Amino acid sequence: MNAEDLPGLRQPAKYAVNSLSESTEFVVASLEGSRVVRLVAALPPAKAWDRAAGREHMKKLATAAGL
């Protein structure tokens, strides 16, 4: 999944894209103490974002979630 840092959030987070046969998953994961927060958006391949657009959409979601 080639995770990369996702800067600009209150908590350290990683961003990754996972291409599956039926969907593409865009993932943000953050470790807060002993708790892991994982946000996932799974889209059908025909409607999936590219990696950069997915990063921006997921960063907005992570910000709204308080990360």
N, C-alpha and C positions, 0 to 999 in steps of 0.2 A: 504493500500500500504506500510506500515511499512518503512517510509523514514528514511534514516540515513545520517549523515554528510559525505560529500565528500571532504576530506582535500587535500591540495596541489594545489588549484586553486587560482587565483588572487582575486576572489569574493567568499564569503561564498555560499556554494551550498549544496543541498540535492540530494540523489540518492534513487530511488525506483524501484521496479519491480511490474508490475500489470499483473496478468495472467487472460486473457479473454478466451472465448470459441474458438475464431477464431485466436487469436494471443497472444503473450506475449509482453508487452510494457516495455521498459527500459527507465527510465526518469531521467533527471537531471534538477533541478529547482534552480534558483538563483534570489534573489531580489537585484536590483541595484537602490538605491534611491527609486523612485516611479515606476520603471519599473521591470516587472517580465520577466525573460528569461527562457523558458522551451524548452528543447531538448528532442525529443522522437524518439526512434527506435522501430518500431513494426515488429516483426518477427512471421512467422507461428510457431506453437508449435513444429513441427518436426525439425525446423532449429534454434530454440531459443538457446541462450547462457545460461549457468547456471548463478546464481546471481553474482559470483565473476568475471567471464569472462565478463559479461555485464558491471560490474562496471569499469573494465579496458578499455573496448571499449568506454564507454560513457565518461570516464575521458579524453581520447584522443580527442574525439569530442568536449568536453567542452573547452579543452585547445586550440584547433584549432579555436574555436568560440570566443576566447578572454576572457573567464570567469576566 
